[in-house]
């Protein structure tokens, strides 16, 4: 595990920067991967102190700290972590959120391998913290293969106690419609029966 991951997950973000108290955008929402023993800092500190460094910008989503996938995947393996689309960008949460009861629904009963939080799809972890807590115990940073990762149907994922959970995507067959130029054959026309008398005709 990279040495910066543990302090990164425990860092408090979005406090006011003590070096730029009167500046706009003074919230500390950035973290430097290259520097050690450095707390969160603001965008002004980045320009003056961390130019050319690998810096991650933390964003807020549903009162939770999140980071864009396109930024963090350059310095860290984040496969298997559930992502969300916020402002047209895919993000993932840093820390585990408040646990909700897992809803079991047959083949779609996905849950986090660390905290058992229910997941929306066949991911393995709900947050970056959960993945690396498990990686610390197992010593393996690579996620167990899923349909989403390797594109194969019937891939297995390892859960707690070593049990295997099967994951596969169901391909729904589209409805078959008749060709647009096909027409139903008309049957024999039926006329309305006459009453046998024409009223008012001489």
N, CA, C and O of each residue as an XYZ file, in Angstrom:
808
protein
N       0.846     -1.193      0.000
C       0.000      0.000      0.000
C       0.885      1.248      0.000
O       1.824      1.323      0.792
N       0.614      2.220     -0.857
C       1.392      3.465     -0.836
C       1.315      4.138      0.525
O       0.279      4.108      1.189
N       2.419      4.742      0.930
C       2.504      5.319      2.279
C       1.553      6.488      2.481
O       1.181      6.784      3.616
N       1.153      7.155      1.413
C       0.329      8.352      1.565
C      -1.160      8.040      1.726
O      -1.933      8.934      2.068
N      -1.578      6.801      1.489
C      -3.010      6.477      1.502
C      -3.610      6.628      2.901
O      -4.675      7.225      3.059
N      -2.935      6.092      3.908
C      -3.478      6.150      5.271
C      -3.656      7.585      5.759
O      -4.746      7.911      6.229
N      -2.654      8.464      5.677
C      -2.886      9.860      6.078
C      -3.896     10.574      5.188
O      -4.595     11.480      5.641
N      -3.975     10.170      3.931
C      -4.950     10.776      3.023
C      -6.371     10.516      3.502
O      -7.203     11.423      3.497
N      -6.655      9.282      3.917
C      -8.000      8.926      4.358
C      -8.356      9.531      5.709
O      -9.537      9.699      6.012
N      -7.363      9.861      6.523
C      -7.624     10.424      7.851
C      -7.551     11.951      7.877
O      -7.786     12.559      8.921
N      -7.233     12.568      6.762
C      -7.106     14.026      6.700
C      -8.477     14.688      6.736
O      -9.423     14.209      6.111
N      -8.578     15.790      7.470
C      -9.815     16.579      7.516
C      -9.734     17.670      6.453
O      -8.778     18.443      6.403
N     -10.757     17.712      5.610
C     -10.774     18.673      4.507
C     -11.839     19.744      4.740
O     -12.703     19.611      5.606
N     -11.754     20.790      3.955
C     -12.708     21.902      3.912
C     -12.687     22.791      5.161
O     -13.691     23.425      5.485
N     -11.581     22.837      5.843
C     -11.384     23.873      6.859
C     -10.754     25.089      6.165
O     -10.232     24.965      5.057
N     -10.801     26.252      6.805
C     -10.229     27.455      6.204
C      -8.707     27.430      6.299
O      -8.144     27.038      7.321
N      -8.063     27.843      5.245
C      -6.603     27.834      5.200
C      -6.046     28.926      6.108
O      -6.402     30.092      5.939
N      -5.182     28.586      7.067
C      -4.616     29.607      7.963
C      -3.641     30.545      7.267
O      -3.386     31.641      7.766
N      -3.089     30.141      6.123
C      -2.129     30.979      5.409
C      -2.810     31.991      4.497
O      -2.199     32.989      4.114
N      -4.065     31.745      4.148
C      -4.786     32.660      3.257
C      -6.194     32.917      3.808
O      -7.182     32.590      3.150
N      -6.292     33.497      5.006
C      -7.615     33.671      5.624
C      -8.512     34.681      4.919
O      -9.735     34.603      5.031
N      -7.924     35.621      4.200
C      -8.705     36.678      3.547
C      -8.857     36.466      2.047
O      -9.391     37.326      1.346
N      -8.401     35.349      1.566
C      -8.454     35.095      0.127
C      -9.736     34.345     -0.243
O     -10.253     33.585      0.577
N     -10.254     34.537     -1.442
C     -11.387     33.711     -1.890
C     -10.924     32.278     -2.141
O      -9.743     32.036     -2.391
N     -11.833     31.358     -2.076
C     -11.518     29.938     -2.268
C     -10.427     29.491     -1.285
O      -9.425     28.895     -1.679
N     -10.640     29.786     -0.027
C      -9.635     29.496      0.998
C      -9.850     28.144      1.676
O      -9.131     27.813      2.619
N     -10.817     27.363      1.218
C     -11.055     26.060      1.833
C      -9.943     25.080      1.469
O      -9.462     25.047      0.337
N      -9.554     24.290      2.453
C      -8.483     23.311      2.255
C      -9.091     22.018      1.720
O      -9.581     21.185      2.482
N      -9.053     21.868      0.420
C      -9.665     20.703     -0.221
C      -8.700     19.990     -1.157
O      -9.121     19.346     -2.117
N      -7.393     20.107     -0.874
C      -6.391     19.474     -1.718
C      -5.392     18.699     -0.873
O      -5.132     19.031      0.284
N      -4.832     17.646     -1.492
C      -3.873     16.784     -0.809
C      -2.745     16.449     -1.774
O      -2.985     16.101     -2.930
N      -1.502     16.560     -1.284
C      -0.335     16.287     -2.117
C       0.139     14.858     -1.891
O       0.392     14.449     -0.758
N       0.255     14.105     -2.974
C       0.701     12.720     -2.902
C       2.214     12.637     -2.707
O       2.709     11.690     -2.096
N       2.946     13.620     -3.221
C       4.407     13.577     -3.182
C       4.997     14.025     -1.844
O       6.054     13.543     -1.436
N       4.319     14.941     -1.170
C       4.853     15.476      0.089
C       4.411     14.626      1.276
O       3.337     14.024      1.257
N       5.245     14.586      2.303
C       4.938     13.848      3.524
C       4.692     14.827      4.669
O       5.218     15.939      4.687
N       3.873     14.375      5.626
C       3.549     15.191      6.807
C       2.975     16.553      6.422
O       3.313     17.576      7.018
N       2.103     16.546      5.419
C       1.461     17.775      4.971
C      -0.047     17.613      5.093
O      -0.616     16.634      4.611
N      -0.697     18.591      5.746
C      -2.145     18.559      5.877
C      -2.798     19.047      4.584
O      -2.121     19.372      3.608
N      -4.107     19.089      4.605
C      -4.838     19.606      3.453
C      -4.500     21.087      3.258
O      -4.182     21.793      4.215
N      -4.570     21.536      2.029
C      -4.234     22.929      1.733
C      -5.186     23.457      0.672
O      -5.955     22.698      0.081
N      -5.130     24.756      0.436
C      -6.043     25.396     -0.500
C      -5.390     25.545     -1.873
O      -4.237     25.157     -2.064
N      -6.123     26.101     -2.812
C      -5.614     26.240     -4.180
C      -4.470     27.243     -4.269
O      -3.618     27.137     -5.151
N      -4.445     28.223     -3.354
C      -3.349     29.188     -3.361
C      -2.046     28.536     -2.891
O      -0.974     28.847     -3.410
N      -2.137     27.631     -1.908
C      -0.958     26.896     -1.452
C      -0.440     25.964     -2.551
O       0.764     25.742     -2.681
N      -1.352     25.439     -3.317
C      -0.929     24.546     -4.396
C      -0.052     25.281     -5.400
O       0.966     24.756     -5.853
N      -0.453     26.493     -5.742
C       0.318     27.261     -6.725
C       1.707     27.610     -6.203
O       2.682     27.566     -6.953
N       1.801     27.955     -4.926
C       3.066     28.438     -4.390
C       3.953     27.336     -3.818
O       5.176     27.478     -3.821
N       3.360     26.226     -3.320
C       4.149     25.221     -2.611
C       4.160     23.843     -3.281
O       5.057     23.043     -3.014
N       3.191     23.553     -4.136
C       3.081     22.193     -4.686
C       3.003     22.190     -6.210
O       2.360     21.326     -6.806
N       3.649     23.143     -6.818
C       3.652     23.215     -8.275
C       4.389     22.011     -8.862
O       5.523     21.725     -8.479
N       3.749     21.317     -9.779
C       4.350     20.153    -10.415
C       4.187     18.862     -9.637
O       4.657     17.815    -10.080
N       3.525     18.915     -8.473
C       3.307     17.708     -7.674
C       2.009     17.025     -8.087
O       1.155     17.625     -8.740
N       1.876     15.754     -7.691
C       0.622     15.025     -7.905
C      -0.339     15.409     -6.789
O      -0.163     14.994     -5.643
N      -1.346     16.193     -7.117
C      -2.281     16.731     -6.133
C      -3.683     16.216     -6.422
O      -4.136     16.227     -7.567
N      -4.366     15.765     -5.377
C      -5.749     15.309     -5.481
C      -6.668     16.375     -4.903
O      -6.451     16.857     -3.791
N      -7.694     16.738     -5.661
C      -8.675     17.711     -5.186
C      -9.893     16.974     -4.652
O     -10.479     16.137     -5.339
N     -10.262     17.293     -3.428
C     -11.403     16.643     -2.776
C     -12.659     17.461     -3.043
O     -12.640     18.691     -2.988
N     -13.732     16.769     -3.328
C     -15.007     17.413     -3.612
C     -16.057     16.891     -2.641
O     -15.885     15.838     -2.028
N     -17.151     17.646     -2.509
C     -18.207     17.279     -1.578
C     -19.405     16.757     -2.351
O     -19.865     17.373     -3.312
N     -19.897     15.613     -1.913
C     -21.085     15.020     -2.522
C     -21.905     14.364     -1.418
O     -21.428     13.450     -0.744
N     -23.131     14.828     -1.233
C     -24.010     14.314     -0.167
C     -23.313     14.392      1.192
O     -23.385     13.457      1.990
N     -22.642     15.510      1.444
C     -21.924     15.780      2.697
C     -20.782     14.795      2.931
O     -20.342     14.619      4.067
N     -20.302     14.157      1.877
C     -19.199     13.206      1.983
C     -18.048     13.665      1.094
O     -18.255     14.304      0.062
N     -16.824     13.324      1.520
C     -15.652     13.643      0.718
C     -15.536     12.649     -0.436
O     -15.655     11.439     -0.248
N     -15.303     13.184     -1.623
C     -15.187     12.349     -2.818
C     -14.051     12.873     -3.677
O     -13.614     14.014     -3.529
N     -13.582     12.023     -4.576
C     -12.511     12.397     -5.492
C     -12.853     11.867     -6.870
O     -13.457     10.803     -7.002
N     -12.468     12.606     -7.891
C     -12.760     12.170     -9.254
C     -11.912     10.953     -9.608
O     -10.727     10.882     -9.283
N     -12.545     10.005    -10.276
C     -11.862      8.766    -10.645
C     -10.706      9.053    -11.600
O      -9.637      8.453    -11.481
N     -10.914      9.959    -12.539
C      -9.884     10.252    -13.534
C      -8.630     10.843    -12.907
O      -7.558     10.780    -13.508
N      -8.740     11.422    -11.700
C      -7.585     11.989    -11.018
C      -6.876     10.955    -10.149
O      -5.653     10.828    -10.198
N      -7.642     10.224     -9.362
C      -7.013      9.311     -8.406
C      -6.483      8.055     -9.066
O      -5.528      7.465     -8.561
N      -7.068      7.619    -10.180
C      -6.609      6.394    -10.818
C      -5.226      6.542    -11.454
O      -4.611      5.546    -11.837
N      -4.736      7.775    -11.567
C      -3.383      8.000    -12.078
C      -2.323      7.599    -11.059
O      -1.194      7.281    -11.431
N      -2.680      7.613     -9.776
C      -1.702      7.324     -8.726
C      -2.093      6.126     -7.863
O      -1.336      5.742     -6.972
N      -3.261      5.528     -8.108
C      -3.757      4.477     -7.230
C      -4.693      3.543     -7.981
O      -5.430      3.967     -8.871
N      -4.657      2.270     -7.615
C      -5.567      1.285     -8.184
C      -6.902      1.369     -7.452
O      -6.987      1.003     -6.279
N      -7.936      1.841     -8.123
C      -9.241      2.025     -7.488
C     -10.303      1.123     -8.115
O     -11.496      1.377     -7.953
N      -9.893      0.088     -8.817
C     -10.856     -0.827     -9.415
C     -11.648     -1.558     -8.329
O     -11.111     -1.905     -7.277
N     -12.922     -1.783     -8.601
C     -13.772     -2.493     -7.668
C     -14.509     -1.605     -6.698
O     -15.327     -2.098     -5.922
N     -14.242     -0.279     -6.713
C     -14.914      0.654     -5.803
C     -16.100      1.273     -6.523
O     -15.983      1.708     -7.668
N     -17.236      1.310     -5.850
C     -18.447      1.863     -6.460
C     -18.263      3.337     -6.778
O     -17.733      4.090     -5.960
N     -18.694      3.748     -7.951
C     -18.557      5.131     -8.394
C     -19.929      5.754     -8.623
O     -20.936      5.059     -8.758
N     -19.938      7.079     -8.662
C     -21.148      7.846     -8.906
C     -20.816      8.951     -9.905
O     -19.663      9.362    -10.029
N     -21.828      9.424    -10.609
C     -21.639     10.514    -11.569
C     -22.153     11.803    -10.935
O     -23.346     11.947    -10.667
N     -21.230     12.739    -10.700
C     -21.557     14.030    -10.113
C     -21.072     15.112    -11.066
O     -19.884     15.185    -11.380
N     -21.995     15.950    -11.524
C     -21.641     17.039    -12.463
C     -20.880     16.506    -13.676
O     -19.878     17.081    -14.099
N     -21.370     15.406    -14.222
C     -20.835     14.794    -15.439
C     -19.461     14.161    -15.247
O     -18.804     13.801    -16.223
N     -19.022     14.022    -13.994
C     -17.739     13.385    -13.714
C     -17.964     12.212    -12.762
O     -18.760     12.302    -11.827
N     -17.260     11.123    -13.010
C     -17.382      9.950    -12.158
C     -16.485     10.116    -10.935
O     -15.295     10.405    -11.056
N     -17.079      9.927     -9.754
C     -16.358     10.099     -8.500
C     -16.532      8.856     -7.632
O     -17.406      8.026     -7.884
N     -15.692      8.740     -6.608
C     -15.847      7.702     -5.598
C     -15.643      8.330     -4.233
O     -14.955      9.342     -4.097
N     -16.253      7.714     -3.215
C     -16.168      8.250     -1.856
C     -14.889      7.798     -1.178
O     -14.399      6.693     -1.413
N     -14.346      8.684     -0.318
C     -13.119      8.351      0.397
C     -13.396      7.379      1.538
O     -12.719      6.360      1.673
N     -14.383      7.696      2.347
C     -14.658      6.909      3.550
C     -16.013      6.226      3.455
O     -16.886      6.641      2.693
N     -16.169      5.166      4.250
C     -17.434      4.439      4.259
C     -18.533      5.328      4.812
O     -18.319      6.092      5.752
N     -19.697      5.219      4.223
C     -20.839      6.025      4.629
C     -21.635      5.275      5.690
O     -21.346      4.123      6.012
N     -22.651      5.960      6.226
C     -23.481      5.329      7.246
C     -24.130      4.082      6.662
O     -24.761      4.123      5.606
N     -23.962      2.983      7.368
C     -24.403      1.701      6.824
C     -25.922      1.625      6.733
O     -26.640      2.060      7.634
N     -26.388      1.066      5.635
C     -27.807      0.805      5.447
C     -28.024     -0.699      5.397
O     -27.121     -1.440      5.008
N     -29.200     -1.159      5.784
C     -29.454     -2.604      5.732
C     -29.294     -3.140      4.326
O     -29.794     -2.552      3.367
N     -28.601     -4.249      4.207
C     -28.406     -4.875      2.911
C     -29.694     -5.523      2.440
O     -30.300     -6.309      3.168
N     -30.112     -5.201      1.237
C     -31.321     -5.774      0.661
C     -30.908     -6.906     -0.265
O     -30.216     -6.676     -1.256
N     -31.316     -8.096      0.042
C     -30.965     -9.243     -0.780
C     -32.021     -9.433     -1.852
O     -33.211     -9.559     -1.562
N     -31.569     -9.450     -3.083
C     -32.488     -9.565     -4.215
C     -31.903    -10.531     -5.235
O     -31.580    -10.149     -6.360
N     -31.775    -11.769     -4.831
C     -31.277    -12.794     -5.736
C     -29.866    -12.506     -6.189
O     -28.975    -12.277     -5.371
N     -29.663    -12.516     -7.506
C     -28.330    -12.341     -8.073
C     -27.815    -10.917     -7.923
O     -26.625    -10.680     -8.130
N     -28.677     -9.953     -7.567
C     -28.264     -8.562     -7.485
C     -28.053     -8.116     -6.043
O     -28.086     -6.915     -5.777
N     -27.841     -9.020     -5.116
C     -27.627     -8.678     -3.711
C     -26.160     -8.364     -3.481
O     -25.468     -9.094     -2.771
N     -25.678     -7.271     -4.083
C     -24.282     -6.905     -3.930
C     -24.088     -6.182     -2.611
O     -24.951     -5.417     -2.180
N     -22.955     -6.427     -1.971
C     -22.631     -5.723     -0.737
C     -21.124     -5.567     -0.628
O     -20.358     -6.336     -1.210
N     -20.717     -4.557      0.128
C     -19.303     -4.257      0.314
C     -18.637     -5.400      1.072
O     -19.185     -5.898      2.056
N     -17.471     -5.813      0.622
C     -16.773     -6.930      1.244
C     -16.192     -6.564      2.600
O     -15.772     -7.447      3.348
N     -16.160     -5.273      2.930
C     -15.593     -4.841      4.208
C     -16.664     -4.485      5.231
O     -16.608     -4.948      6.370
N     -17.646     -3.663      4.836
C     -18.630     -3.171      5.807
C     -20.041     -3.691      5.560
O     -20.956     -3.359      6.313
N     -20.234     -4.500      4.519
C     -21.544     -5.091      4.199
C     -22.584     -4.071      3.741
O     -23.776     -4.374      3.717
N     -22.154     -2.893      3.385
C     -23.117     -1.915      2.872
C     -23.619     -2.377      1.509
O     -22.844     -2.879      0.695
N     -24.919     -2.207      1.262
C     -25.491     -2.622     -0.013
C     -24.971     -1.728     -1.131
O     -24.806     -0.521     -0.954
N     -24.714     -2.341     -2.286
C     -24.183     -1.639     -3.442
C     -25.181     -1.677     -4.584
O     -26.046     -2.551     -4.627
N     -25.067     -0.742     -5.500
C     -26.019     -0.647     -6.598
C     -25.714     -1.622     -7.717
O     -26.600     -1.957     -8.504
N     -24.486     -2.079     -7.799
C     -24.098     -2.939     -8.911
C     -23.034     -3.900     -8.417
O     -22.748     -3.946     -7.220
N     -22.441     -4.673     -9.330
C     -21.493     -5.704     -8.929
C     -20.103     -5.136     -8.653
O     -19.110     -5.583     -9.228
N     -20.048     -4.133     -7.754
C     -18.781     -3.634     -7.247
C     -18.384     -4.472     -6.035
O     -19.134     -5.341     -5.589
N     -17.186     -4.193     -5.510
C     -16.694     -4.933     -4.356
C     -16.659     -4.100     -3.080
O     -16.785     -4.635     -1.979
N     -16.486     -2.782     -3.233
C     -16.332     -1.916     -2.072
C     -17.149     -0.648     -2.260
O     -17.374     -0.201     -3.385
N     -17.592     -0.072     -1.146
C     -18.393      1.147     -1.210
C     -17.536      2.402     -1.175
O     -18.014      3.482     -1.524
N     -16.271      2.281     -0.759
C     -15.411      3.449     -0.622
C     -13.951      3.043     -0.719
O     -13.600      1.864     -0.679
N     -13.115      4.065     -0.847
C     -11.670      3.826     -0.889
C     -11.175      3.248      0.439
O     -10.306      2.376      0.456
N     -11.721      3.729      1.528
C     -11.311      3.247      2.850
C     -11.583      1.765      3.001
O     -10.735      1.035      3.515
N     -12.748      1.300      2.565
C     -13.104     -0.111      2.714
C     -12.183     -1.001      1.889
O     -11.814     -2.089      2.331
N     -11.812     -0.550      0.697
C     -10.924     -1.369     -0.121
C      -9.562     -1.528      0.536
O      -9.001     -2.623      0.541
N      -9.030     -0.452      1.087
C      -7.684     -0.515      1.627
C      -7.630     -1.069      3.047
O      -6.569     -1.493      3.506
N      -8.752     -1.070      3.739
C      -8.799     -1.815      4.995
C      -8.687     -3.307      4.723
O      -8.000     -4.032      5.443
N      -9.363     -3.753      3.688
C      -9.270     -5.165      3.319
C      -7.894     -5.486      2.728
O      -7.349     -6.566      2.955
N      -7.338     -4.533      1.967
C      -6.018     -4.750      1.384
C      -4.948     -4.834      2.467
O      -3.966     -5.559      2.312
N      -5.130     -4.103      3.554
C      -4.176     -4.159      4.658
C      -4.171     -5.541      5.306
O      -3.126     -6.045      5.717
N      -5.356     -6.142      5.390
C      -5.450     -7.464      6.017
C      -4.948     -8.569      5.088
O      -4.290     -9.510      5.534
N      -5.255     -8.453      3.816
C      -4.910     -9.522      2.877
C      -3.561     -9.303      2.207
O      -2.952    -10.250      1.709
N      -3.086     -8.043      2.193
C      -1.833     -7.743      1.517
C      -1.953     -7.701      0.013
O      -0.942     -7.724     -0.689
N      -3.170     -7.639     -0.493
C      -3.398     -7.647     -1.937
C      -4.187     -6.408     -2.319
O      -5.304     -6.216     -1.839
N      -3.623     -5.559     -3.181
C      -4.297     -4.341     -3.603
C      -5.200     -4.565     -4.791
O      -6.071     -3.740     -5.068
N      -5.014     -5.668     -5.502
C      -5.821     -5.923     -6.690
C      -7.177     -6.470     -6.279
O      -7.238     -7.377     -5.450
N      -8.271     -5.946     -6.834
C      -9.585     -6.458     -6.488
C      -9.838     -7.810     -7.112
O      -9.242     -8.156     -8.132
N     -10.722     -8.575     -6.500
C     -11.141     -9.841     -7.084
C     -11.928     -9.539     -8.340
O     -12.705     -8.584     -8.356
N     -11.753    -10.328     -9.403
C     -12.369    -10.052    -10.696
C     -13.883    -10.058    -10.637
O     -14.486    -10.886     -9.955
N     -14.492     -9.128    -11.356
C     -15.935     -9.073    -11.467
C     -16.297     -8.950    -12.936
O     -15.430     -8.746    -13.785
N     -17.583     -9.075    -13.227
C     -18.035     -8.883    -14.603
C     -17.679     -7.485    -15.089
O     -17.321     -7.294    -16.251
N     -17.781     -6.499    -14.180
C     -17.523     -5.130    -14.563
C     -16.065     -4.918    -14.904
O     -15.750     -4.103    -15.771
N     -15.164     -5.635    -14.240
C     -13.748     -5.421    -14.446
C     -13.208     -6.163    -15.663
O     -12.466     -5.591    -16.461
N     -13.579     -7.436    -15.808
C     -12.961     -8.211    -16.870
C     -13.893     -8.529    -18.025
O     -13.464     -9.119    -19.016
N     -15.161     -8.151    -17.917
C     -16.081     -8.340    -19.023
C     -16.512     -9.764    -19.246
O     -17.128    -10.059    -20.271
N     -16.209    -10.675    -18.316
C     -16.595    -12.068    -18.482
C     -17.826    -12.367    -17.654
O     -17.977    -11.880    -16.534
N     -18.694    -13.169    -18.219
C     -19.883    -13.565    -17.493
C     -19.532    -14.663    -16.501
O     -18.635    -15.477    -16.721
N     -20.273    -14.650    -15.403
C     -20.100    -15.722    -14.437
C     -18.852    -15.585    -13.602
O     -18.412    -16.574    -13.014
N     -18.248    -14.389    -13.519
C     -17.079    -14.215    -12.687
C     -17.468    -14.354    -11.228
O     -18.613    -14.101    -10.854
N     -16.512    -14.759    -10.408
C     -16.790    -14.969     -8.995
C     -16.123    -13.900     -8.165
O     -15.048    -13.412     -8.515
N     -16.753    -13.533     -7.068
C     -16.172    -12.604     -6.136
C     -16.131    -13.244     -4.776
O     -17.051    -13.965     -4.388
N     -15.069    -12.983     -4.055
C     -14.859    -13.625     -2.770
C     -15.423    -12.753     -1.671
O     -15.094    -11.569     -1.586
N     -16.257    -13.314     -0.839
C     -16.851    -12.575      0.258
C     -16.230    -12.964      1.576
O     -15.179    -13.604      1.603
N     -16.867    -12.583      2.676
C     -16.352    -12.887      3.991
C     -16.410    -14.389      4.230
O     -17.342    -15.065      3.795
N     -15.399    -14.903      4.928
C     -15.365    -16.321      5.221
C     -14.908    -17.152      4.050
O     -14.938    -18.381      4.107
N     -14.477    -16.482      2.965
C     -13.965    -17.214      1.814
C     -15.041    -17.708      0.871
O     -14.732    -18.412     -0.091
N     -16.321    -17.355      1.123
C     -17.364    -17.839      0.237
C     -17.290    -17.116     -1.094
O     -16.795    -15.992     -1.179
N     -17.783    -17.766     -2.122
C     -17.761    -17.203     -3.458
C     -19.144    -16.684     -3.814
O     -20.156    -17.336     -3.558
N     -19.167    -15.501     -4.407
C     -20.429    -14.939     -4.862
C     -20.343    -14.741     -6.359
O     -19.414    -14.106     -6.857
N     -21.306    -15.282     -7.073
C     -21.263    -15.242     -8.534
C     -21.917    -13.965     -9.038
O     -22.972    -13.544     -8.563
N     -21.262    -13.374    -10.000
C     -21.738    -12.136    -10.590
C     -21.826    -12.297    -12.094
O     -20.860    -12.719    -12.729
N     -22.951    -11.974    -12.661
C     -23.060    -12.000    -14.111
C     -24.140    -11.034    -14.540
O     -25.113    -10.797    -13.825
N     -23.950    -10.491    -15.703
C     -24.941     -9.581    -16.242
C     -25.941    -10.356    -17.081
O     -25.579    -11.268    -17.824
N     -27.184     -9.986    -16.952
C     -28.245    -10.671    -17.675
C     -28.525     -9.909    -18.960
O     -28.837     -8.719    -18.934
N     -28.414    -10.591    -20.060
C     -28.691     -9.978    -21.358
C     -30.165    -10.146    -21.676
O     -30.671    -11.261    -21.797
N     -30.838     -9.022    -21.809
C     -32.273     -9.035    -22.059
C     -32.514     -9.042    -23.560
O     -32.025     -8.174    -24.284
N     -33.266    -10.021    -24.013
C     -33.569    -10.135    -25.433
C     -34.638     -9.128    -25.802
O     -35.681     -9.039    -25.154
N     -34.364     -8.375    -26.849
C     -35.322     -7.376    -27.289
C     -36.544     -8.050    -27.900
O     -36.478     -9.155    -28.438
N     -37.668     -7.332    -27.793
C     -38.897     -7.853    -28.386
C     -38.772     -7.885    -29.904
O     -38.228     -6.968    -30.521
N     -39.278     -8.945    -30.481
C     -39.228     -9.072    -31.929
C     -40.505     -8.497    -32.529
O     -41.612     -8.921    -32.197
N     -40.331     -7.536    -33.405
C     -41.467     -6.895    -34.040
C     -41.531     -7.314    -35.506
O     -40.490     -7.582    -36.106
N     -42.723     -7.378    -36.099
C     -42.828     -7.727    -37.526
C     -42.245     -6.624    -38.373
O     -42.204     -5.474    -37.936
N     -41.784     -6.942    -39.593
C     -41.244     -5.911    -40.493
C     -42.251     -4.808    -40.714
O     -43.462     -5.031    -40.688
N     -41.729     -3.606    -40.934
C     -42.608     -2.449    -41.068
C     -43.497     -2.544    -42.305
O     -44.585     -1.967    -42.320
N     -43.051     -3.274    -43.364
C     -43.832     -3.351    -44.603
C     -44.826     -4.513    -44.615
O     -45.543     -4.709    -45.597
N     -44.868     -5.272    -43.539
C     -45.802     -6.405    -43.489
C     -47.193     -5.911    -43.145
O     -47.354     -5.016    -42.315
N     -48.205     -6.496    -43.786
C     -49.594     -6.113    -43.544
C     -50.414     -7.362    -43.266
O     -50.163     -8.444    -43.795
N     -51.382     -7.161    -42.431
C     -52.277     -8.274    -42.140
C     -53.195     -8.506    -43.332
O     -53.681     -7.558    -43.949
N     -53.427     -9.779    -43.650
C     -54.299    -10.121    -44.771
C     -55.744     -9.868    -44.383
O     -56.216    -10.288    -43.326
N     -56.437     -9.159    -45.282
C     -57.826     -8.847    -45.005
C     -58.690    -10.087    -45.160
O     -58.438    -10.922    -46.030
N     -59.689    -10.206    -44.333
C     -60.620    -11.319    -44.425
C     -61.810    -10.974    -45.305
O     -61.815     -9.941    -45.976
N     -62.800    -11.822    -45.304
C     -64.009    -11.590    -46.105
C     -64.802    -10.473    -45.461
O     -65.089    -10.535    -44.266
N     -65.172     -9.427    -46.243
C     -65.925     -8.308    -45.643
C     -67.327     -8.753    -45.259
O     -67.942     -9.570    -45.944
N     -67.804     -8.227    -44.196
C     -69.139     -8.562    -43.704
C     -69.992     -7.305    -43.773
O     -69.642     -6.264    -43.217
N     -71.141     -7.427    -44.481
C     -72.048     -6.292    -44.577
C     -73.082     -6.380    -43.466
O     -73.401     -7.457    -42.964
N     -73.591     -5.218    -43.100
C     -74.637     -5.191    -42.079
C     -75.913     -5.759    -42.677
O     -76.302     -5.359    -43.774
N     -76.558     -6.654    -42.007
C     -77.795     -7.272    -42.557
C     -78.902     -6.246    -42.675
O     -79.050     -5.369    -41.824
N     -79.723     -6.373    -43.802
C     -80.850     -5.468    -43.978
C     -82.000     -5.935    -43.123
O     -82.160     -7.124    -42.848
N     -82.794     -4.975    -42.711
C     -83.946     -5.321    -41.862
C     -85.065     -5.981    -42.661
O     -85.994     -6.545    -42.084
N     -84.978     -5.909    -44.004
C     -85.985     -6.527    -44.866
C     -87.029     -5.541    -45.335
O     -87.794     -5.832    -46.255
N     -87.069     -4.381    -44.714
C     -88.051     -3.370    -45.116
C     -87.355     -2.029    -45.205
O     -86.553     -1.691    -44.335
N     -87.637     -1.285    -46.206
C     -87.113      0.067    -46.326
C     -88.241      1.018    -45.949
O     -89.276      1.085    -46.612
N     -88.017      1.723    -44.904
C     -89.060      2.613    -44.384
C     -89.027      3.912    -45.177
O     -87.965      4.482    -45.426
N     -90.168      4.349    -45.554
C     -90.293      5.649    -46.236
C     -90.019      5.597    -47.721
O     -89.981      6.647    -48.362
N     -89.821      4.396    -48.314
C     -89.567      4.306    -49.738
C     -90.876      3.868    -50.407
O     -91.475      2.876    -49.991
N     -91.324      4.588    -51.431
C     -92.546      4.270    -52.140
C     -92.290      3.168    -53.166
O     -93.209      2.756    -53.873
